[in-house]
Amino acid sequence: MFRPLPKTIFGRVLLTLVLSFGAFAVTTVAAIVHYALIPVVQRSTEDLAALMELSAHTLVQLPPDIREEYRARLLDEYQLRLRTEDQPPQELRYYFFPYVTRLSQSLGERLRRPVRMTSNVIDNTRWFWVDIDTAQGTVWAGFPRNRINTKPMAGLLVISGAALWLLIVTSAVLARRMTLPLTRLSQAAEAVAKGRSPDPLPENGAREIASLARQFNRTSQQVRELLADRTVLLAGISHDLRTPLTRLRLALEMLPEQTAPALATRMEQDIEEMNQQIAQAVELGRTLGTGDRHDVELTRLIGEVVGNRPRLRWQPQGACVRAVNVMALRRILGNLLENALRYSAGMVEIRLDCTPDGGAIFVLDRGPGIPASERKAVFRPFYRLEGSRNRRTGGSGLGLAVARQLAVANGMEIRLGNRIGGGTVASVHLAQPEPTAEFTDDSGS
């Protein structure tokens, strides 16, 4: 069964409060109407019906010479007008008015017959009339609309509008006070997940919320300390390993002249490879946090990254200025280009999609592609699709991991997908991603 519930906690709390308070308000209004207003209206209509009947019967019993004086006093003191059958009111029509409907019921009970009051307009004033049978003929009794001096529909609209406004405002304030700490916690958790260090949450409010904020602050501090310890540990390992590597390099230079050149070359390559792997491991272990953003012309930045590298096709298409972390974007593009050149033998294309919401940079190659089942795994450190463990063919497995961390920390997004016709599309989205003609993302990330 489909239930259109709001997606956010704030929306659900607000809906619950609105429905609860709304039901209470409707019940309260119904109780007031049933137990207070209806009895008052009923007593008022019974009194007016008795006055109209008594006045009509009294009029026909008075001498003709004082009837006009009696009519004038009724009109002046009670706003009640009497007319005999020789002077009936003209142009009578039915006019719906809740009070008059109830008055017709009261008159019907007194006159012992169905009564339907009619109405006309005299001197821009609406009058309501009823014919009353007496011993000397029919007497028309009428009263003006302003005698009742009530506007039930207007009052109902004012009360309903005010109640609705107060209901929504009060519910929104209460819901906001309840969900604001959770919203702050969600934003802080998202910042921690992106490698940032958010400010400590205020540890106040309800006891449960304060305890949750306190525990989160402790956990966040522990995560920061853990990342810092990781960086120090990797830096220490790098320093300790580079010392024996330097000794090995020195020993390699001091080998006898009769040493086979191929063996010496192989040892030198192994030492250099170890040195590069240590450097990349230290780079991964650094705190890849948020950097300063500056307005930069992306076309020129991409051109500088491309430089004179072979097998790269880049065609600038106009200026595109965006606020980005320049150093992070350079390293991300550099790593993506290095992967594309390593795994493809043909030309690698670079495209810039400059859209108002941020834009995206695409790196397209014609390599073997990345299986959909592997597109999340390739962002893990030291994970390589190529299983030979040969660095020349498979790399170190750190390029995409470093690029992903930099992108997440600086508000960017990296996606991998299939290129139509074969190959891979690696895209860097500076904001929300936009689909393109040659990009089909079925990675599920």
N, C-alpha and C positions, 0 to 999 in steps of 0.2 A: 504493500500500500504506500502510495507516494505522499510524503508529508513535507511541504515546503518550509523546512525549518531554516533559520539563519545559520550561516557557516561559522560565525565567530561567537565566542563566549559572551561578549557584550550584547550582540544581537539576541542571543537566546535568553540572557538574563532580562534584557529590556522587554522582550516579548512576554516572558513569564510575569513580570511585574505589571505590565499593561493589562494582560488578561486577568490577573488576580485583582488589581485595583479596579479594573473596569467592571468585573463581576460584582465587586463590593458596592461600587457606585450605582450600578443598575438596581441592585437589591435594595439599597438605601432609598433611592428615588421611588421605587415601586412601593416600598413600605410607607413612605411619607404620603404618597398619593392615595394609597388604599386606606390608611388609618387616620389621616388628617385632612387632606384636601377633599376627598370624596364626601366624607360626613359633613364638612362645612358647606360644600356646594349643595348637598341634599337638603340641609336645614334651610339654607338661604332660598332655594327654589320653592320649598314647601311654604315658607313664610310669604314669598311674593305671590304664589298661586292663591293662597288664602286671602291676601289683600285684594287681588284682582277680582276674585269671586265675590267677596263681601262688598267691595265698592260697586260692582255692577248691580247687585241686588239692592243695595241701599239707594242707588241713583233712581231706580224706577219707583221706589216707595216714597220719595220726597215730593213735595208740592212743586209744580212746574216753575213757580217764581223763584225758588232758591236752588234749582238744579245747576244753573250756570255758576253760581257762587261755589257750590260744592265741587264742580269740575275744576274751577280755578284753584281751589285749595289743594285738591289732589295733585294737580299739575305742579303747583308751586312747592308743596311740601314733600311729595312722594314721587314726583316726575312720572305720574301715571295719568294717561289721558283716556277719557271715556267718550264713546260716540254711540248714538242710538242707530237703529236700523235705517232711519231716514237719512242719516249722514255717514254711510260706511266709508272706510278708507279706500283710496283708489290705487290702481296699479300694484296690486299685491302679488308677490312672488315668493317662492321658497328660497330661503337663504340659510346655509349651514352655519351654525354657531354652537359649540359644545354646550354652553350654559343654557341656551334656548332649548336644545334637545332634552336636557334634563328637566327643564321647566315644563316642557310639553308633557313629560311623563307625570309630573306632580299634578298638573291641571287635569290630565286624563283620569287620575285616581280620584280627584275631587268631583269632577263632573260626570264620572262613570261613563265615559265614552272616549274613543280615540281622539286625540287632539294633535293637530299639526299646525304650528304657528307659521305665519307668513310675514313678509317684510316689505316695506317700501321706503322711499327716501323723501323726506319733507324738509325743505330749506337746508339741503346738504347734510342732513342728519338722518341716519338710518333708524327706523322704528320697527318694532316687532309687535304683531297684533294677533289676538285670539278672539273668536266670537263665543260669547257666553249667553246661553238661553236663560231668560228670566220669565216671571209671570206675565210681564207686559211686553214681551218681544225680545229680540236679540240686542245685546249690548256688546259693542267692540271695545275691548280693553287693550291699551298699548303702552309701551314704554320705550324710551330712546336707548340707543346702544351705549351712550356714555353714562347711563344710570348704573350699569354694572361696573364700568371703569376697570375692566380687567383685559389683559392681552395674553391669554395663555400660550399661544404659539410663539409670540415674541419672547415671553419669559422662558419657555422651554428651550428656545434656541440659545438665549443668553446663558442659561444654566448649563446646557449641554456643551456649549463652546468653552465656557470657563472651566467646567469639569474636565473636558478633554485636554485643554491646554495644561492645566495643573497636573493632570494624570501623566501626560507625556513628559513634561519637564521634570516632575518629581521622579518618575521612573528612570529617565535618562541620567539624572544626577546620581541616584542610588546605584544604577547599573555601572555607571562610570567609576564610582568610588569602589565598587566591588572588583571590577576587572582591570582598573588601571595598574595595580601592582603586578598582576599577571602579565599584562602587556609589556611592562618594563622588564619583567623577568624573561619573557620571550625574546625581546629585542637584545637583551644582554647575552642570552644563551646563543643567539644567532651570531652576535659579534665574536664570542669566544670560539664558535665553530669556524669562523672565518680567520682565526688567528689574531684577532685584535684583543686589546685589553680594555674592556669597558670600565667606566667608573663604578665604584661599589654602590650597590642598591641601598636605598634608605631602609633601615631596619626598624620601621615603626608601623603603626596601624594595628590591625587585628593580630592576636597572638599567633595564629597559624601562618599568616602572611609574613609577619616579622621573623618567625623561625625559619620559614622557607628562604627568605632573603638572606638571613644570616648564614645558612648552610651554603647557599649559592656563592656568596662572597668568599667563604672559606675554600670552596671547591675551585673557584676562579683563581684565587691566589695560589693554590696548589698547582694548578695547570700552568700558570706563569712561571712558577719556580721550577716545575718539571721541564718546561721548554728551555729555560735558561740553563739548567743543569745539563740538558742534552747538548746544547751548543758548546758549553765548557768542556764536556766530556769528549765530544768529537774534535774540538780544537786541540785538546791535550793529546788525544790519540794521533792526530795529524802531526803534531810537533814531535811526538816520540817516534813515529814511524819514519819521518823524513830524516832523522839523524842517521839511522842505519842505512837508509837508502843513499844518503850522501856518501857514507863509507863504502857502500857497494859500488857507487859510481867511481869513487877514487880508486878502489881496488881494480875496477875494470880498466881504468886508464893505466894501471901499473902492471897489467898482464904481460907476460913475455911476448916477444915479437913473433915467436913461432906459433902463437895461439891462432887457431883458424879464424879468419875474418868473419865468416858466416856466424860462428858461435858468439863472437864478440858483439856483432850487430844484433843478434837475437837477444842477448842479455841486456843490451842498451835499450832495445825496444820494450822489454819487459819492465825495466826500471821506470821508463817514461810512462808506460801505461799505469803502473802502480801509483806513480806520482799524480797523474791526472785523476784517477779514481779517488784518491784521498782528497784532492781539491774539490771534486764534485760532492763527495759525502759531506765535507765541511760546509759547502754552500747550501746543501739541503738542510743541514741542521741549524742554520742561522734562523733567527726570528724574521720571517718574511712578512713583516707587518705592513700596515698601511703607510704609504708614502704621501708626500705632498703632491697635490694635483695642480697642474698649470695648463693654461690654454696652449695648445700646440697644433701646428698645421700637419695633419696626418699624412698628407701626400708627401711632404718633404721628409718626414720621419721615416716613412716606409722606404723612400729612395735612399736614405742614408743607411738603413739596415741592409738593403739589397746590395748597395755598393757595386762592385765589379765581380760579384760571384757569377760563375758560369751556370748555364742551364736555368736561369731565372727570367721569366717574362713578366714585366711590370710596366703598365701603361698608365701614367697619371691622367686623371680625368677632371681636374679642377681642384680648387682649394676646399679643405674640409677641416675646420677648426673645432677641436673638442678639448675638454678639460680631462687630462689623464695623468697618471704617474708615468712620466717619460721613461725613467730607467726601467721600471717593471715591464712596460710595453715593449721596449727594445729587447729585453732578455726573453720575453715570451715569443716574440716574432723570430728571434734568432734561433731559439730551440725548435720551433715548428719548422722553419726552413731547413735546419740541419737534418731533422728527421725525414722531411720530404725528399731532400737530395740523396740521403743515404739509401732509402728504400725504393727509389724509382730511378730509371736510367734516362727517361725522357725529360722534356721541359717541365718546369714547375711554374705554375701561374699564381700571381698574387692579384687579388681584386679588393677594391675598397667600396663598400656600400655605405654612403654617407646619408643617413636618414635623420630627421629631426629629433628622434628619441635617443640618439647616440651613435648608431651605425655599427658596422662590423667589418672585420678584415678576414678574407678568405685565402687560404693556401691550398691549391689544388694540384694534385700529382696524378700520375698514371701508373702507380705502383701496384702491388698485389692487393692492396686494401687491407682493412682490419675487420675480422669477423665481428658480427654484432655481439656475440657472447664475450668478446675480449675487450670491448671498448671502455668498460669501467676498470678492468684490471690493469690496462696499460698506464693508468695514472698512478699506480702504486709504485713506490720506490723499488728499484732494482728488478722490476718485472720486465721481461723481454719476450716478444713473440718468437724471435729467432732463438732456437734452443742450442746452438753450437757453443754458446758462451764466448764466441770470438768477438772482440770489441770492434773489429773492423767491419763486421757484417751486422752485428746486433747492437752496438753501442753499449753504454754502461747501464741503461735502464733508469736513468735519473732525469733525463731532459724533460719529459712530459710531467714528471712529478713536481719538479721545480716550477715549471710553467703553470701548472694547475694551482699550486700554493700561492704564487704571485698573483694570479688572476683572481682567486677567491678573496685574498686579502685586500685587493684594490678595486673591488666592485665590478670586476669583469667576469666573463664566462667563456670557457673553452668547450667546444663541442666537436665531436668526430662523427663523420657520416660517409656514406657511399657517394661517389661521384658517378653521374650517369655516363655510361660507356666504359666504366672501370676506373679504379683508383680510389683515392681518399680525399675528403674535404675536411681540413682542420680550420675551424673558424674561431675568431676572438670577437665576442660580442661586448661592446662597450656599454650596452644597456640590455633591453629585452631582445631576444633573437628574432630575426625576420627570415622566413623561408625564401630561398632563391630557386631559380630554374634548374640549376645543376646540383642542388643540395638536397638530399633526402636523409633526414636524421631518424634512424630507427634504433638508436643505441639505448633509448629508454632512460637516458640520464637527464 
